[in-house]
Amino acid sequence: MAPMRRILDILGASLGLLAMAPLAPFIALAIKLNSRGPVIVKLPRVSGGKVIKVYKFRSMYDGAHQMKGALAVLNERGDGPFFKIKKDPRVTKVGRLIRKFRLDEFPQMVNVLKGEMTLVGPRPHEPEEVAFYPHPYKHLVLAKAGVTGLSQISGASELPFLKELELDNHYVRNRDLLLDMKILAKTAVIMFSDPTAV
């Protein structure tokens, strides 16, 4: 099963990068013209039992992570360690657009090609977030994080903290190629019908 999943990861990630290639220069130019900072950011996330650097098109102002403490009082998530502000002032105008269509996440395909992530898996979280996982869900940090997954197609950041972990746990305990195909298919449907839902 593992070799087949890796083959699918490589094929899927390669196709994803090829599909994004024509748009990438325009996304990069828009990001640079809108605000100072790098086009691609590398964000610390936990995957496969270790901290990796996840690639994304920059959607926030440079130095946004340092602003997190000052904005803590605006955090709309009161049920766990996750941080969410609906109209986050750290997000640039271009960032809002590329986030809406999930374009900021396409560079993660490089992480998939490197074997650091997989196409389908638990949602990747920051090291300080996974430290709050309750004991029954601690094992999730050992699984490779996914570009998409069961929790991502079931509400993503709108889900309560424990519900997200419950869905990721269900996936890890029951994953197979058929489930992966269903999740990928639903991801595609959501992205084209309601991109903000993934």
C-alpha positions in Angstrom: 0.0 0.0 0.0 2.7 2.5 1.0 4.7 2.2 -2.4 1.4 2.7 -4.3 0.5 5.8 -2.2 4.0 7.2 -2.8 3.6 6.7 -6.6 0.2 8.5 -6.5 1.8 11.3 -4.4 4.5 11.8 -7.0 2.1 11.7 -9.9 -0.4 13.9 -8.3 2.1 16.5 -7.1 3.8 16.6 -10.5 0.5 17.2 -12.2 -0.4 19.8 -9.7 2.8 21.7 -10.2 2.5 21.5 -14.0 -1.1 22.8 -13.8 0.1 25.7 -11.6 3.2 26.6 -13.7 1.4 29.0 -16.1 -0.2 30.9 -13.2 2.9 31.0 -10.9 4.7 34.0 -12.5 1.5 36.1 -12.2 0.9 35.1 -8.6 4.5 35.9 -7.8 4.3 39.3 -9.5 1.1 40.2 -7.7 2.5 39.2 -4.3 5.7 41.4 -4.9 3.7 44.4 -6.2 1.3 44.2 -3.2 3.7 44.0 -0.3 7.4 43.6 0.6 8.7 40.2 1.4 9.4 36.9 -0.2 7.1 35.3 -2.7 7.4 31.8 -1.1 7.4 31.4 2.7 8.5 28.3 4.6 6.3 27.7 7.6 7.1 25.2 10.4 4.6 22.4 10.6 4.6 18.9 12.1 4.5 16.0 9.7 5.7 12.4 10.1 6.9 13.0 13.6 9.1 15.9 12.9 9.0 19.6 12.2 9.2 20.4 8.5 9.1 23.7 6.5 5.9 23.8 4.4 6.1 25.9 1.3 3.3 28.4 0.5 2.8 31.5 -1.6 3.0 34.4 0.9 -0.5 35.6 1.7 0.4 37.7 4.8 2.6 40.8 5.4 6.2 40.0 6.1 6.7 39.4 9.8 3.0 38.4 10.4 3.9 35.7 12.9 5.4 38.3 15.3 2.1 40.1 15.3 0.2 37.0 16.5 0.6 37.9 20.2 -0.7 41.4 19.8 -3.8 40.1 18.0 -4.5 37.3 20.5 -7.5 39.2 21.9 -9.2 39.0 18.5 -8.8 35.2 18.2 -12.2 33.7 17.3 -11.1 30.2 18.3 -11.8 29.6 22.0 -11.9 25.8 21.9 -8.2 25.0 21.5 -4.8 26.2 20.5 -5.8 27.3 16.9 -5.7 30.9 15.9 -8.3 32.4 13.6 -9.5 35.9 12.8 -12.1 36.2 10.1 -10.7 39.5 8.7 -7.1 39.0 9.8 -5.3 42.3 9.3 -2.1 40.4 8.6 -3.4 39.1 5.3 -2.7 41.2 2.3 -5.2 42.0 -0.5 -3.5 39.6 -2.8 -3.3 37.1 0.0 -7.1 37.2 0.4 -7.6 36.4 -3.2 -5.1 33.5 -3.5 -6.4 32.1 -0.2 -10.0 32.2 -1.5 -9.0 29.9 -4.4 -6.5 27.9 -2.3 -3.7 29.0 -4.7 -1.4 29.8 -1.7 -1.2 26.1 -1.0 0.1 24.8 -4.3 3.8 25.1 -3.4 3.1 22.3 -0.9 3.3 20.0 -3.8 7.1 20.4 -3.5 6.8 19.1 0.1 4.9 16.1 -1.3 7.6 15.4 -4.0 10.2 15.6 -1.2 8.3 13.0 0.8 7.7 15.4 3.7 4.0 15.5 3.1 1.4 13.4 1.3 -1.6 14.4 -0.9 -4.1 13.1 1.6 -3.5 13.1 5.3 -4.1 14.9 8.6 -4.1 18.7 8.5 -0.6 20.1 9.2 -0.3 22.2 12.3 2.3 24.3 14.0 4.5 22.7 16.7 3.0 24.8 19.5 -0.5 23.6 18.4 0.2 19.9 18.3 1.6 20.2 21.9 -2.0 20.7 23.0 -3.3 17.4 21.3 -5.1 15.3 24.0 -3.4 12.0 24.7 -5.8 9.9 22.5 -4.7 11.9 19.5 -1.0 12.3 20.1 -0.2 9.6 17.5 -1.4 12.0 14.8 1.9 13.8 14.9 3.6 10.6 13.5 1.4 10.6 10.4 2.5 12.5 7.3 0.4 15.7 7.0 -1.7 16.0 3.9 -2.3 18.8 1.4 -5.9 17.8 1.8 -7.7 15.4 4.1 -10.9 14.3 5.8 -10.9 17.3 8.2 -10.1 19.7 5.4 -13.1 18.7 3.3 -15.4 18.6 6.4 -15.1 22.2 7.4 -11.4 22.9 7.7 -10.7 25.7 10.2 -14.4 26.1 11.0 -14.4 22.7 12.8 -14.1 22.6 16.6 -10.7 21.6 17.8 -11.6 18.1 19.0 -13.8 17.4 15.9 -10.9 18.1 13.6 -8.7 15.7 15.6 -11.5 13.1 15.6 -11.8 13.2 11.8 -8.0 13.0 11.3 -7.9 10.1 13.7 -10.6 8.3 11.8 -8.7 8.8 8.5 -5.4 7.5 10.0 -7.1 4.5 11.5 -9.1 3.6 8.3 -7.1 5.0 5.4 -6.9 3.2 2.1 -6.5 4.2 -1.5 -10.3 4.2 -2.1 -10.7 6.7 0.8 -7.9 8.8 -0.6 -9.5 8.9 -4.0 -12.9 10.0 -2.5 -11.2 12.7 -0.5 -9.3 14.0 -3.5 -12.5 14.0 -5.6 -14.4 15.9 -3.0 -11.6 18.4 -2.6 -11.7 19.1 -6.4 -15.5 19.5 -6.3 -15.3 21.9 -3.3 -12.5 23.9 -4.9 -14.5 24.5 -8.0 -17.9 25.1 -6.3 -16.9 26.7 -3.0 -13.1 27.2 -2.6 -13.4 28.8 0.8 -14.8 25.6 2.2 -11.5 23.6 1.9 
